[in-house]
Amino acid sequence: MVQDEPKGEVVAKGDATPREKKPNVFARIALFIRQVFAELRKVVTPTRQELVKFTLVVLGFVIVMMAFVYGLDVLFVWVTTVVFGVPGGA
């Protein structure tokens, strides 16, 4: 295990030889937890304005995709009606 110099993060050594002994399970769990906390320190919480903007973008995208799928559904119903006819119809 090596500690990254600029930010002090703990990372696995990249040039490990195949014969090098792996750390025991508790050391690996401890390394994993330290890495999780290091990643959590990098998380940036969005501002209220950013959160509202992102929410509106997602809702807009969902509405557009719903309209697209609805349009495809109507098209496929029309195509199957033309090809196979209306059941029980004249």
Sequence and secondary structure as in RCSB ss.txt:
>XXXX:A:sequence
MVQDEPKGEVVAKGDATPREKKPNVFARIALFIRQVFAELRKVVTPTRQELVKFTLVVLGFVIVMMAFVYGLDVL
FVWVTTVVFGVPGGA
>XXXX:A:secstr
 EE TTT  EE  TT  TTS    HHHHHHHHHHHHHHHHHT     HHHHHHHHHHHHHHHHHHHHHHHHHHHH
HHHHHHHHH  TT  
